[in-house]
Amino acid sequence: MTVRGKDSYSIQSVDNALDVLEALCDEGDEVRISRLSERLGMNKMSVFRHLATFENRGYVEKEEGSDRYRLGLSAYEIGQKFLSRMGLLRKARPVMNRMVRECDEAAYVAVRRGSDILFLDLIDTSQQVKIVSLVGRRYPVEIPAAGRVLLAYEPNAGEAEAEKADLAEPLAKIREQGFCLDRGAMGDGIASVAVPLFGPGAKLQGALCFVGPDFRLPQEKIENELLPRLLEAGHIISSKLGYFGDGMNREKY
């Protein structure tokens, strides 16, 4: 019996429709059909039909009195349902809440998606000066601290990406110290420090990180205040996910 690959079951029209929805999501703000058509290399009528179908189901909204489209409430609702059921976020949130109350800096959970790092969840700071929310934002995995820390702990230490981006030495240093710090990788004046999160069998689940204005995260504060709490929180979340590579007390939080 011939075993068929997953690609052989793909329905082209569904693929195209999802391409339109994902492109609309990536654009962020309201976008015109012509922009989506150009980006996807798809004719305008096909883009219009897909958008009209999504609009009928509430996944897309058309700005009144214009030809601009944006994501609709149905897309938001299904995303929130997924996040609420995601074990990583359910177990991480109580720990993040405690950590942010103690440090008053914004904390994120990020996961790898293909060649990118995706910021999934945020517990925000009460500080007046804040970084614009990164939830839903993606960056090339080798750029921010959250991505590099995942590269460092991947099987074979992400050798392909390391060689491509000349990261072999920096990734070895991250594995040695157990965290990654960046300044300016996600924009001028932004600093971040990240640690890995593990599940059963030491399988990578994501990264936990602080992100804040560079002026508020001097090296001394990171070393003496933020990093110890971040490392501890990372251990506790990992143990809640089923990783017992250390003796941390997971009941503390």
N, C-alpha and C positions, 0 to 999 in steps of 0.2 A: 504493500500500500504506500502510495506516495504521500509524504508529509508536506503539506503546504505551509509556506511562511506566512506570517501575519500580513505582510504587504499584499499578498495575493487575494485577501478578503476585503481590501479597501474599496470603498465606493467613491469614485472620483468626485461626484457632486457634493457628497458630505465633506470630503477633504477640502474642496474649494470653499464651501460655506464656513468651515471652521477656520480656514485661512483668513477669510474676511473678518470674522469675529475676533481672532487673535490680533490681526493688524489694527482693528479699531481699538482694542484694548491697549496696544503698544503706543498708539498715537496720544493717548491720554485725554486731550480735550476734544471738543467737537471737530469733526473732520468731514470734508466733502467727498462725494463719490469719485470725483476726478483724482483726488489724492490717493485713495485706496486703489483705484484702477491702475494708476502709475506705479504704485509701490508693488502691487501683486502681479503686474503684467496680465491683467484680466480685463476684458472689455467692460465698458461702463454699464451696459444692460445687464450683464451677469451679476455685477456687483450690486446693482439696484435690486434685482430679484432676491438675492440672498438677504440684503438688508430689509426688504419689505417682509420677507418671511420671519426674520428675527423680530421685526417690529410688531408683527401680529401676535407673537408669543411673549412680548414684553422684555426680550433680551436686548433690544435696541430701541432708542428713542430718537425721533427727529425733532430738531429744534424748530419751534413754531415760527412760521414765516420765513424759513430759510431752507437751504438744501444741505444743512450740516446734520451729522448723526453723532450720537454718543451711546455708551453702554446704558442699558435700562435696568430697572429695579430687579427684574428676574435674574439677570446675570449676577447682580450683587447678592441676591438672596441665596442663590445656589452656592456661591462662593463662601458665604458666611456659614451655611450648613456644613460644607466640607470642612472648614476650619474648626468648627465647634466639635466635630467628630474626630479630628486628627489627634491621635494619642500624644504626639510630641508636644503640641501646644497645650493640651489639657494638663499635662504633667508639668510643663515648664512655667505656666502662668503664675501659680501661687509662689513659686520660688522667685520669679522675676519681680513680682509685686513686692515681696519682702526686700529684695536687693535694692530696688529703686527707692523704696522708703528710706533705706539706710544711707544711700549714696546720692539720691536726688539727681541722677543723670539718666538719660533715656537708654533703655535696654531693648535689644531686638533678638529674635530668633530668625536665623537665615538658613536656607537649604540650597543644595545644588540642583540646578535644572539644566541639563546638558552642559554647555560650555559657560553657563552663567551662574551667578549666585543670586538668589531671589530672597528678598526680605519679606518674611511672612507675617510677623506679629511684633507689636510695639507696646511697651509700658512706658509712658512718657514721663518726663520730668516736670516738676512744678516751677522750674526756673523760668524767668521771663524771656530770656534769650534762648531760643530753641533752633534746632535744625529742622527744616521742613520734613515732614514724615516720609520715610523711605518705604513704607509698606506697599508692596506690589512693584517696587522698583527692582530692576535687574542690572547687574554689572558683570563684565567679563570676570570669570572666577579668579584670575590671577591678579586682579587689581586691589580690591579691598581686603582688610585683615580677615573678615569672615570667610572669604573665598580662599585665601592663602592657607588659612589654618586647616581647611578641609583638604586642600591639595596635599598638605604636608602629611596628613594621616591616612590618605587613601592607600589601598593596596599598591605596592610598588612605588608609593610616595608620589603618585601622579607623574610618573617619569616622562611621559610624552609631553605634557604641558610644561613640566619643569625644563626640559631640554629646549622646547620651543621658545620659552620666555626667559631662558637663562636664569632659572630660579633654583637650581639644584642646591647651591650653598645656602640661600635664605630659607628654603624649606627644611634643610637639615637643622638649621638653628632653631626654627619653630618647634620641631620635634624635640629638640634638646631642652628647650625652656618651657614648652607646654602652652604657649600662647603666641599671638601675633599682634603687633602694634603698627598702625600706619598713621601718617599725617599727610593730609592733602590728596590721598588716593581717590577720594570720592568728591573732591572739590576743594577749592582754596578755603582754608580756615576750618576744615573738618578733621577731627581726629577720631580714631576708633581702636579699640582693643578687643580681641576675640579669643575664645577658647572652643575646643571641639566638644560635641555631645555624642555619646556612644550608647548603643543598645546591646542586646544579647550578642555574645560572641565578638564583642568589640567592633561591631558594625557601626560605621558613621551614620548618625541621624541628622546632624546639622551643626550649626555653630551658634553660640551665645555671645553677644557683644554689647559693649557700651559704645554709643556714638554721640559726640557732642562738639561744641565749639572748641577749637584748638586752644584758645586762651584760657579756657576753664579746665583743661586737662593737661596741666604741666606734668613733666616726668615724675616729679616727687609725689604728686597726688595719685598718679596711676600706680606707682610702685607701692606706696604705703596704704592707700585706701581702696582704690577701685579694683586693682588686680587680685588682691587676696580674696575679696568678696566674690569676684567673678569666677575665680578658680573653684572656690568652695561651692558656689551655685551650680557650676558646670558638673562637678562631682555628684551633687545631690540629684540633679535632673537626670544624669546618666544612670544613677542607681535606681531611680524611679522607672526608668525605661528598661531596666533589666540587666544593666552592666554592673558587675561587682568586682571590678579590678582594683578596688581600694577599700579602705575600711571606714569610709564616711558614713555618718549616721543620717540616713534618709528620712528619719522621723523629725528632724529638727525643724523642718518647715511644715 
